[in-house]
Amino acid sequence: MNRHPGLRLLIKTLKHVIAGDRNYIRKISELDGDSDHMEICHNGSTDYGSIVYVIKENTGYDGFCATLIYVIYFLLFAKEHGLAPVIKLSCEFAYYDREKCKEISNPWEYYFVPRDDACDESSALNVCYGNYHHLGFMKKRYDLSPYKAENYHDEKIFGLCLPVIRDYMRLRSEITNEASDILASVTERGGKVLGVHFRGTDYKQGFDRHPVFVDEGQTIEEIVKAMDTGRFDAVFVATDDASVCERIKETVTDHPVLYFPDAYRSNGIESVAFSKSVRKFHHYLLGYEIARDMYTLSLCDGLVAGKSSVGFMSNLYKRSRDEEYEYMHIIDNGNNSNGNAYFKES
């Protein structure tokens, strides 16, 4: 019987069912859907008294800021269950870079400052790994979707997210310094900057349950409205689309239009996140450029954007510094409901 543990479990369960053991049946039935059920591994003998909770993003197809939202969900799960979180992304992270990993083994630490008090997963006595059941549970519990315009103003969301952003998601200084530097010519004179995020490329394909595409014309119209208020002295543009910056410069002719000229952009309809290039550290740099754009947007005084993870996270980072946009317009054309899957079966 010991050679067939599955058969043993089946017979044991059948006995309880025949006996009408409702408590046993309830426990077994709820086991797969019980967020409190966690498998504990024993990797060593350190960090006695703690359960180390390892957060690994492993879908391989989520963009940078979408991954940050997932990490927030996992951090909230760890907080609610009294676990010690360690963020250690895998090689399936979309921005994993084989060459960069020779310098920094954990892709999370390409962009974020590691905590001094972080536990060591490899030697900890008790280790639990985050999984998609935990993520699904937290999504049902707290809806942090960037595809709902009301979430950009929800104080409950700020109350949940801001503490974990402050504690676990501090960006590296090279990113934050570049973000400050590009705005310095305006801000050091006391000027104010309107941040603009335009999500092009694959958004043009209109994927199911994703926001309806906000085109260049609609974005520029909202930029003009914001600039006409007289509040802003410059525009900063964050985009994955190569043609947008020049079009905005052609429209906003009486104020500086700022953007990072070295960022990788595309005129196509495929996601930049999965692009290929011969440039050194390409995948690492793609993540760096998004993190830099996102944080620069958070330093701006106003925001015009469609619904996306980048705009959503820029708003959270701004609020994490106890600041608010004095002007924010999230362009909401609704969400697609068309069955157009993000990844189609071959």
Buried (B, 14 or more C-beta within 10 A) or exposed (E): EEEEEEEEEEEEBEEBEEEEBEEBBEEBEEEEEEBEEBEEEEBEEEBEEBBBBBBBBBBEEBBBBBBBBBBBBBBBBBBEBEBBBBBBBEEBBBBBBEEBBEEBEBBBBBBBEBEEEBBEBEEBBBBBBBEEBBBEBBBEBBEBBBBBBEBBEBEEBBEBBBBBBEEBBBBBEEBBEBBBEBBEBBBEEEBBBBBBBBBBBBBBBEBEBBBBBBBBEBBBBBBEEBBEEEEBBBBBBBBBBBBBBEBBBEBBEEBBBBBBEEBBBBEEEEBBBEBEEEEEBBBBBBBBBBBBBBBBBBBBBBBBBBBBBBBBBBBBBBBBEEEEBEBBBBBBEEBBEEEEEEEEEE
